[in-house]
């Protein structure tokens, strides 16, 4: 078992070492730290009772930990799911007698090493920023590192464990797994609100997976439920916050260590429940529901058909083709129809519009990922229309679907604002999906990016 774990660990680490994406990941946190820190009211502002705490060594480490355990987690998930280790020789591994638990633990260990290397790079950046920003107040590099690692390291290990768990089951390997992670990420950020006003203990700290609530609120004069993180206004230096008291509060350190143990247990459990890859089964011909959901066979080719003449409006045909490919499948059409009908009765901005946009996120990213695949892209460059023309048609088609689903709401409200909102959200989602897919060459990256943007749109007033 030890030999299998060691082999899995070293193999994954060697593949990480040869990946240029690793160096980008190592640079993301240090470069972004300067712009994410609450300096002069800019960046990710952390306010307690409407006031910003003074920049001390522990508060600097806590601020960096908050940035990592909240905003950086989606970026790290994106890297883990799309890096060089995403392709595994399962055709060989799954027919060998090696146990899956040590393989899962080895890959988990490699992911943890990479994520903690990112945390180490952020620690160095935090020391440098602290040397510039903290004096004349006491500057203590150990307090910066302690606060940062105690808050962020368990969260990153939990992220690595989730990656291994999601790779163990067929359903979670797909786009549904990305959506499930998105829901879990939002839940971990919102869950600590349920413990507001309660006495700090091991149980209340276990609810806080991100680990930032207790250090902020334990010694806060404003109370345990009066803090805010994000784009808010505050006055820097007007509040003295004893972060170290929160880090050493009852049950906090024990809860962070417990999350480390849980992460290792989840990785081992992933190996226990691992399900091998299976050949996809074709939809059966029996059953009315199955037959109705099946898109059906393409029309039969006629051998004697003459060659097609050049279309008078080829660009229009391209837009129509993209429109059909985005909305392929009866399930998509059924859901889109339900959203359109709902738009005639519910408020559009916070009802039908987010539902339509969420449906488009999955449809647009799926088609963009197919279209931007490396091998297919080399082939489409030989077509009469350049890839940029097809991408423009993709944006127009996505806009068309958004406006089409909003048509009943537009008729009901008779408002140009509703039409503009539907067109803007559809065009923005299609443009973002096309750009990110063209860079990443897959559907995963744009799907995660658009899900985060969708949550921002859904939760905004």
C-alpha positions in Angstrom: 0.0 0.0 0.0 2.8 2.4 0.9 4.5 1.6 -2.4 1.4 2.3 -4.4 0.8 5.6 -2.6 4.4 6.7 -3.1 4.2 5.8 -6.8 0.9 7.7 -7.3 2.3 10.7 -5.4 5.6 10.9 -7.3 4.0 10.3 -10.7 1.5 13.1 -10.1 4.1 15.5 -8.8 6.4 14.9 -11.8 3.5 15.7 -14.1 2.8 18.8 -12.2 6.4 19.8 -12.4 6.4 19.6 -16.2 3.2 21.7 -16.4 3.6 25.4 -17.3 0.2 26.0 -15.7 1.7 25.3 -12.3 3.8 28.4 -12.5 0.8 30.5 -13.4 -1.0 29.1 -10.3 2.0 30.0 -8.2 1.9 33.6 -9.5 -1.9 34.1 -9.2 -2.0 34.6 -5.4 1.1 36.7 -4.9 0.3 39.0 -7.8 -3.4 39.3 -6.8 -2.6 39.8 -3.1 -1.7 43.5 -3.7 -5.0 44.2 -5.4 -7.1 42.1 -3.1 -5.9 43.4 0.3 -7.9 46.1 2.0 -5.5 49.0 1.5 -6.8 52.6 1.5 -10.4 51.3 1.0 -9.6 49.4 -2.1 -9.5 45.7 -2.8 -11.5 43.2 -0.8 -12.6 45.4 2.1 -13.1 43.8 5.5 -15.2 46.0 7.8 -16.5 45.4 11.3 -19.2 47.6 12.5 -18.7 49.8 9.4 -15.0 50.4 10.2 -11.9 48.8 8.8 -9.4 47.3 11.3 -5.9 48.6 11.5 -3.3 46.8 9.4 -1.4 44.7 11.8 0.6 41.5 11.2 -2.1 39.1 12.3 -4.8 41.0 10.5 -2.7 41.0 7.3 -2.4 37.2 7.5 -6.1 36.9 8.2 -6.9 39.1 5.2 -4.8 36.9 2.9 -6.4 33.8 4.4 -9.9 35.2 3.7 -9.0 35.9 0.1 -7.6 32.4 -0.3 -10.4 30.5 1.4 -13.2 32.4 -0.4 -12.2 34.0 -3.7 -9.2 31.8 -4.6 -11.0 28.5 -4.1 -12.8 28.6 -7.5 -9.5 29.4 -9.2 -7.8 26.5 -7.5 -10.7 24.2 -8.4 -10.4 25.3 -12.0 -6.8 24.4 -12.0 -7.2 21.1 -10.4 -9.9 20.0 -12.8 -8.2 21.2 -15.9 -4.4 20.8 -15.3 -2.1 18.2 -16.7 -3.2 15.4 -14.3 -6.8 15.5 -15.4 -6.1 12.7 -18.0 -5.2 9.5 -16.2 -4.4 6.1 -17.7 -7.5 4.5 -16.3 -7.6 1.9 -19.1 -4.5 0.4 -17.5 -5.0 1.3 -13.8 -8.5 -0.1 -13.5 -7.6 -3.6 -14.7 -4.6 -3.9 -12.3 -4.9 -5.4 -8.8 -3.7 -2.2 -7.2 -6.1 -0.8 -4.5 -7.8 2.5 -5.3 -7.4 3.9 -1.8 -3.6 4.4 -1.9 -3.9 5.7 -5.5 -6.4 8.3 -4.3 -4.3 9.2 -1.3 -1.2 9.6 -3.5 -3.0 12.0 -5.9 -4.5 13.8 -3.0 -1.1 14.3 -1.6 0.2 15.7 -4.9 -2.7 18.2 -5.1 -2.1 19.3 -1.5 1.6 19.8 -2.2 0.8 22.0 -5.2 -1.8 24.1 -3.3 0.4 24.5 -0.3 3.2 25.6 -2.6 0.8 28.4 -3.7 0.2 29.2 -0.1 3.9 29.4 0.5 4.4 31.8 -2.4 1.5 33.9 -1.0 3.3 33.9 2.4 6.4 35.4 0.9 4.3 38.1 -0.9 2.5 38.8 2.4 5.8 39.2 4.2 7.0 41.7 1.6 3.7 43.6 1.7 3.7 43.6 5.4 7.2 45.1 5.5 5.9 48.0 3.4 2.5 48.5 5.0 2.6 47.6 8.7 5.4 49.8 10.1 5.5 51.8 12.4 3.3 49.2 14.0 5.1 46.0 15.1 5.9 43.8 12.1 6.0 40.1 12.9 6.4 37.7 9.9 5.5 34.6 12.1 2.1 36.1 13.0 1.4 36.8 9.3 2.3 33.2 8.3 0.5 31.6 11.3 -2.8 33.5 10.6 -2.6 32.8 6.9 -1.9 29.1 7.1 -4.3 28.4 10.0 -7.2 29.9 8.0 -6.3 28.8 4.5 -4.4 25.5 4.6 -7.4 23.4 5.8 -9.7 24.9 3.2 -7.2 24.1 0.4 -6.8 20.6 1.7 -10.6 20.2 1.7 -10.6 21.4 -1.9 -8.1 18.8 -2.9 -10.1 16.1 -1.2 -13.3 17.2 -3.1 -11.4 17.0 -6.3 -10.4 13.4 -5.6 -14.0 12.6 -4.5 -15.5 14.1 -7.6 -13.1 12.1 -9.8 -14.4 8.8 -8.2 -17.9 8.9 -9.5 -19.1 9.1 -13.1 -21.7 11.7 -12.5 -19.4 14.0 -10.6 -16.7 13.8 -13.3 -19.0 15.6 -15.7 -20.4 19.1 -15.8 -22.8 18.2 -13.0 -19.7 18.0 -10.7 -18.8 21.5 -11.5 -22.3 22.7 -10.6 -22.2 20.7 -7.4 -18.9 22.3 -6.4 -20.3 25.7 -7.2 -23.2 25.0 -4.8 -20.9 23.7 -2.1 -18.6 26.8 -2.4 -21.5 29.1 -2.0 -22.8 27.1 0.9 -19.5 27.2 2.8 -19.4 31.0 2.5 -23.0 31.4 3.7 -23.1 28.6 6.4 -21.3 30.6 9.1 -24.2 33.0 9.2 -26.2 30.3 11.0 -23.9 30.6 14.0 -24.1 34.3 14.4 -24.5 35.3 18.0 -23.6 31.8 19.4 -20.8 31.2 21.8 -17.5 30.3 20.2 -16.9 26.5 20.5 -15.6 23.6 18.5 -19.1 22.9 17.1 -19.7 26.5 15.9 -16.2 26.6 14.3 -16.8 23.4 12.5 -19.6 25.1 10.5 -17.1 27.6 9.3 -15.2 25.6 6.6 -13.5 28.8 5.3 -12.3 29.6 8.9 -12.5 33.4 8.9 -15.5 34.2 11.1 -14.1 33.5 14.5 -10.8 35.4 14.0 -12.9 38.4 12.9 -15.6 38.4 15.4 -14.3 36.8 18.7 -12.6 40.0 19.9 -14.8 42.4 17.9 -16.3 45.3 19.8 -19.1 45.4 17.2 -20.4 42.0 18.0 -20.3 38.6 16.3 -22.9 39.4 13.6 -21.7 42.8 12.4 -19.0 42.3 9.8 -18.9 42.5 6.0 -16.4 41.4 3.3 -16.5 42.7 -0.2 -17.0 46.0 -2.0 -18.0 48.2 0.9 -16.8 51.5 2.3 -14.8 51.7 5.5 -12.3 53.9 7.2 -8.9 52.2 7.6 -7.1 52.3 10.9 -10.2 53.2 13.0 -10.6 49.9 14.8 -8.2 47.8 16.8 -8.8 44.1 16.3 -7.1 41.4 18.4 -6.9 38.7 15.7 -4.6 36.5 17.7 -7.3 36.2 20.4 -9.7 34.8 17.8 -7.1 32.4 16.5 -6.6 31.0 20.0 -10.3 31.1 20.9 -11.9 28.0 22.3 -12.3 25.2 19.7 -10.9 27.2 16.8 -7.5 25.5 16.3 -9.1 22.1 17.0 -11.7 22.7 14.3 -9.1 23.6 11.7 -7.2 20.4 12.6 -10.4 18.4 12.4 -11.0 19.7 8.8 -7.5 18.5 7.9 -8.4 15.0 9.2 -11.7 15.1 7.4 -10.0 16.0 4.1 -7.7 13.0 4.4 -10.7 10.8 5.2 -12.7 12.1 2.3 -9.7 11.3 -0.1 -9.6 7.8 1.3 -13.3 7.4 1.0 -13.1 8.5 -2.6 -10.8 5.5 -3.3 -13.2 3.2 -1.5 -16.2 4.2 -3.6 -14.3 4.7 -6.9 -16.3 3.4 -9.9 -14.4 2.4 -13.0 -15.0 4.1 -16.3 -17.6 2.3 -18.4 -18.4 2.6 -22.1 -21.4 4.8 -22.7 -24.6 3.0 -23.3 -26.7 4.1 -26.2 -30.2 5.1 -25.4 -32.5 2.1 -25.7 -35.1 2.0 -28.4 -37.8 0.8 -26.0 -39.7 3.2 -23.8 -41.7 6.2 -24.9 -39.9 8.6 -22.7 -36.5 7.4 -23.8 -37.5 7.6 -27.4 -38.9 11.1 -27.0 -35.7 12.4 -25.3 -33.5 10.8 -27.9 -32.6 13.4 -30.5 -33.0 10.6 -33.2 -31.0 9.6 -36.2 -30.0 12.2 -38.8 -31.9 12.1 -42.1 -30.7 9.5 -44.6 -28.3 10.7 -47.2 -29.4 10.6 -50.9 -26.6 9.5 -53.1 -27.9 11.2 -56.3 -28.3 14.6 -54.7 -26.5 17.3 -56.8 -23.9 19.5 -55.2 -25.3 22.4 -53.2 -25.0 25.9 -54.6 -23.4 28.6 -52.7 -25.8 30.2 -50.3 -26.8 33.8 -50.9 -26.7 34.6 -47.1 -24.1 32.2 -45.8 -23.5 34.2 -42.6 -27.2 34.0 -41.8 -27.1 30.2 -42.2 -24.0 30.1 -39.9 -26.0 32.0 -37.2 -28.9 29.6 -37.6 -26.6 26.6 -37.3 -25.1 27.9 -34.1 -28.6 28.6 -32.8 -29.6 25.0 -33.4 -26.5 23.6 -31.9 -26.8 25.6 -28.8 -30.4 24.5 -28.3 -29.9 20.9 -29.4 -31.9 18.3 -27.6 -35.6 18.1 -26.6 -34.7 18.6 -22.9 -33.2 22.0 -23.5 -36.2 23.1 -25.6 -38.6 21.9 -22.9 -36.8 23.8 -20.1 -36.5 26.9 -22.3 -40.2 26.7 -23.0 -41.1 26.5 -19.3 -38.8 29.5 -18.5 -40.5 31.5 -21.3 -44.0 30.7 -20.0 -42.9 31.6 -16.5 -41.6 34.9 -17.7 -45.2 35.9 -18.6 -46.2 35.7 -14.9 -43.2 36.3 -12.7 -40.9 39.3 -12.2 -38.3 39.1 -15.0 -35.1 40.5 -13.4 -35.0 38.2 -10.3 -37.2 35.3 -11.7 -37.1 34.4 -15.3 -33.9 36.1 -16.3 -31.6 34.2 -13.8 -33.3 30.9 -14.8 -32.8 31.6 -18.5 -29.2 32.6 -17.9 -28.5 29.5 -15.9 -29.8 27.3 -18.6 -27.7 29.2 -21.2 -24.6 28.8 -19.1 -24.7 25.0 -19.5 -25.8 25.1 -23.1 -23.3 27.8 -24.2 -20.3 26.3 -22.5 -21.1 22.8 -23.8 -21.2 24.0 -27.4 -18.2 26.4 -26.9 -16.2 23.5 -25.5 -17.0 21.3 -28.5 -16.3 24.0 -31.0 -13.0 25.1 -29.5 -11.5 21.6 -29.1 -7.9 21.7 -30.4 -8.3 19.0 -33.1 -11.7 20.3 -34.3 -10.4 23.9 -34.4 -7.6 22.9 -36.8 -10.2 21.4 -39.1 -12.7 24.3 -39.0 -9.9 26.7 -40.1 -10.3 25.1 -43.5 -14.0 26.0 -43.7 -15.3 28.9 -45.8 -15.9 31.0 -42.7 -13.0 31.8 -40.3 -13.2 30.7 -36.7 -13.8 34.4 -35.6 -16.8 34.6 -37.9 -18.2 31.4 -36.2 -17.5 32.9 -32.8 -19.4 36.1 -33.8 -22.3 33.9 -35.0 -22.1 32.0 -31.7 -22.6 35.3 -29.7 -25.5 36.3 -31.9 -27.1 32.9 -31.5 -26.7 33.0 -27.7 -28.3 36.5 -27.7 -31.1 35.2 -29.8 -31.9 32.4 -27.4 -31.9 34.8 -24.4 -34.3 37.2 -26.2 -36.5 34.3 -27.3 -36.9 33.0 -23.8 -37.6 36.6 -22.6 -40.2 37.2 -25.4 -43.3 36.6 -23.2 -41.9 38.9 -20.5 -41.1 41.6 -23.1 -44.7 41.4 -24.4 -46.1 41.5 -20.8 -44.0 44.5 -19.7 -43.9 46.3 -23.0 -40.6 47.6 -21.9 -37.4 48.2 -23.8 -35.5 47.7 -20.6 -36.6 44.0 -20.4 -35.4 43.5 -24.0 -32.1 45.2 -23.3 -31.5 43.1 -20.2 -32.2 39.8 -22.0 -30.0 40.8 -24.9 -27.2 42.0 -22.7 -27.1 38.9 -20.5 -27.3 36.5 -23.4 -24.6 38.4 -25.4 -22.4 38.7 -22.3 -22.7 35.0 -21.4 -22.0 33.9 -25.0 -19.0 36.2 -25.4 -17.5 35.1 -22.1 -18.1 31.4 -22.9 -16.5 31.9 -26.4 -13.4 33.7 -25.1 -12.7 31.5 -22.1 -13.3 28.3 -24.2 -10.9 29.5 -26.9 -8.2 30.0 -24.3 -8.8 26.8 -22.3 -9.9 24.5 -25.2 -12.6 22.9 -23.0 -16.0 23.6 -21.6 -15.0 23.3 -17.9 -13.2 26.7 -17.5 -16.0 28.8 -19.0 -18.7 26.9 -17.1 -17.1 27.6 -13.8 -16.4 31.3 -14.6 -20.0 31.8 -15.8 -21.4 30.0 -12.8 -19.6 32.5 -10.5 -20.8 35.4 -12.6 -24.3 34.0 -12.6 -24.3 33.9 -8.8 -23.2 37.6 -8.7 -26.0 38.5 -11.1 -28.5 36.4 -9.2 -27.6 37.9 -5.8 -27.3 41.5 -6.9 -30.2 43.9 -6.3 
